[in-house]
Amino acid sequence: MSNDTNKHEEGRHHGSHHHHHHGRPLFTGHAMPAFNPEDLLRREERRRTMLQPEKALQLFLDRNDAVMLDLGCGVGMFSLVAARYLSAGKVYASDVHQGMVDTTLRRAKEAGLSNVEGIAAPAAKVPLPDASVDVVLISMVLHDIDTREEALAEAARVLKPGGTLFMIEIDRIDGGFGPPMEMRIPPAELRTMVSASGLEVTYVNDSPWQKSLYFLHAKREG
C-alpha cells in the first residue's frame, strides 16, 4: 500500500474539510484524503476484512426486529449487513454527506432491502425523536468529527431506555493504517466521554480481528 492511502483509512468526515483540531490542521503533512463514496467503495473489501461487519454486528444485535441508527454510515457497509439481519426491523443510515447516504440507499435498493432509510445530517443533529431507536452504531467515525461530545449526547438522546450503543474506534497503536495518531481516541478517553453522555459503559474490548481497533459497548439505563 502506498503511504497516502494508509494515512487515513476512513473516508468519512463530519464538517468542513478545512477545520482544525486543537489549533492544528487535522492532516498535517499528509495528503488530504478524498471524502467521497467512490473512494470508500474502492477500499471496502480491505475495510471489510478489518472491521468484519457480519461478526461485529453479532456482538450487539440480538433480535431481528430492532431499529438501528448507523451514525456516519459512509457507503453502507454496516447498514446493508444490519438490514439483512433486521428482517422485521429497520436501519437509519445517517451521514453528514448526502452522497454517502445516496450511495447507501442505492446499494440497499440493488440488494432488495426495503428497510433502510437515509438521513443526511451532522452526527450532532440527527432529526430523530428522543428514545426512538434500539441500537446506535458509531463505527470508525468519532475520531473524525470535532463535535464528539455532542454526537455522543445525540446517540444517548435517540436511544430508547435499555438501548445499546456500540462503537468501533482506533487506538494509538500502529496497525499499519488509520488516521494520524493525534486524531485517535484512546479507549480510556472514549469510556470517559461515553459515560459523560449519560450512558453506562458495559465493556471496552480489543478487536479480535484487527490490531489497534477496539469496541465499546454501552447501555442507556431503563
Buried (B, 14 or more C-beta within 10 A) or exposed (E): EEEEBEBBBBBBBBBEEEEEBEEEEBBEEBEBBEBBBEEBBBBBEEBBEBBBBEEBBEBBBEEEEBBBBBBBBBBBBBBBBBBBBBEEBBBBBBBBBEBBBBBBBBBBEEEEBEBBBBBBBBBBEBEBEEBBBBBBBBBBBBBBBBBBEBBBBBBBBBBBEEBBBBBBBBBBBEBEBBBBEEBBBBBEEBBEBBEEBBBEBBEBEBBEEBBBBBBBBBBBEE
